Amino acid sequence: VEEMGVCKGMHRFLHAHIPAPGHLILLHFQEKMRRLARRLIFGKWDARLGSETDAERMKIRKFKESAWKGVYFLSAEFLALAVTYNEPWFTSTMNFWVGPGDQIWPDQTMKFKLKGVYMYAAGFYMYSIIALLFWETRRSDFGLSMTHHIASVFLIVMSYIFR
């Protein structure tokens, strides 16, 4: 009987790790985006454009910063959709207050994948605070942007704590 349980467990393990066709398409898209981002955002392609003036270099630098944020938000959206799409509360707001295994709020546990989405978002906004202070080009809306990032971290942490 125990030997049968091991076989069933191994069978489930092997079949659980075979990627679905949709995952392979997503992986292919991710690889294409990674290559594009590496060339346009992280590379020194502005030198090849022959940008002579400081104003042109500044525009290219701002574009790179904005493109980096675009890559984050696109990947965050795909991650959030991949994690939440099959959840019962994704399409029915009545299930917002019911956790896994019919747990009622506020005594809900959170699935590990959903915790990952929270960490991904919180990590980006904490990084953004540091980047605004030390690396990014200072813009006229610096104060507003800093307030937005601090408020976002606060809201993400509070949402995580109070689920």
N, C-alpha and C positions, 0 to 999 in steps of 0.2 A: 504494500500500500504506500509506504514512504517512497519507494522507488518510483511509483507512479506519480506521486506529488512532485518529485524532482523533475521528471520528464515534462509534466504539465507546466511547471514553473519555467523551465528552459524554453519550452515552446512559446510561452507568453513573452519571455524576454526577447527571443529572436524576432518574433513578429512585431513587437512593440517598437523595435529600433529600425524597421524598414521604412524609409521616408516615403511619404505620400507624393504623388505626382505634383501636387500644388506646392509642396515644400521644395522640390527640386527646381521648379520654375522660380520660386522666390529666391533660392540660393543663387541661381544663374543671374537674376536681376540684381541681387546684392553684389555679386562679383563685378558686373558691368558698372554699377554705380561706384564701387570702390576704385576701380581703375580710372573712371572719369574724375572722381574727386581727387585722386592722387595727382593727376595731371593738372587740373584747373585750380584746385583750392590750395593744395599743399606744395605744388611745384613752383619753380621760378619762371613761369611762362611769361611774366611781365617783362623780363629781360629780352625775350625773343620778339616781343611786340615792338621793341625799339622805343618804348615810352621815354621821352626826353625830359619832360617837365615834372616838377614836383606835384603839380595838380593832377596830372595823369597817373602818377605813381600812387597818390593818395586815393584816387578813385578805384584803382585796381585793388589796393589793400582793403578798402571798404567792401568791394565786391567779394573778395576772398572771405572776409569775416562773415558777410551775409550768407554766402554760399555754404560755409561751414555750418551755420545755424540752420539753413535749409536742409542740409543733409541730416542733421540731428532730428529736426521735427518730422521729416519724412520717415526716418528709421523708427522714431518713437511711435508714430502712428501705426506703422506696420506691426511693431511689437505689441502695442495695445490691442490691435485688432486680432492678432494671432492668439493672444492670451485670453481675450474676453469673448470672442465670437461664439463659442459653443456654451457659454454660461447661460443658465436659464434667465437671468436678469438682463441679458443683452437686448432682448426684444420685448420683455414684459416688465414694466415698472413695478408691478405688484410684487415681484420677486426681489426688489432692491433690499428689503429688510430681512430676507431669509438667506442665511449663509449655507455653506456646504452641509449636507446631512440635515436639512431643515432646522438649522440653528437660528434662533430669533435674535435680532439686534437688542441689546448691545453685546451679547455674549457670543459673537461670531468669531470663528477662526478664519484666518486668511490663507488662501492657497499660496504655495511657494512661488508659482509663476507670477501671481499678482503682486507679491512682495517685490519681485524683480522689476516689475514695471514702476513701482514706487521708487525703488532705488535708482533706476535709470533716470527718472525725471528729477529726483532730488539731487543726484550727482551732477547732472547738467546745470541746474540752476546754481548750485554751490560753486561749480567751476566758473560759471558766468560772472559771479560776484568777483572772484579773484581776477578773471580776465578783464573785467571792466576797470578794475583798479590799476592793474599793472601792464597789460599787454595791448588792449584794444585802443583804437583811435578814439580820442576824446571827442564826443559830439555835443551839440548844444543841449540835448535832452539827457545828459548824463545823470542828473539827480532823479529824474523821472524813471529812467531805466534801472538805476540802482534800487529805487523804491519798489519797482515791479519785481525785481529778482528776489529781494528780501521777502516781500509779501508772498511770492510764489513758494519759496522754501518753507515759510511759516505755514502756509495752507497745506502743502504736501505733507509736512510732518504732522500737523493736527489731523488731517484726514487719515493718515496711517495709524495714529494713536487711537482715534475714536471710531475708526472704520466706518 
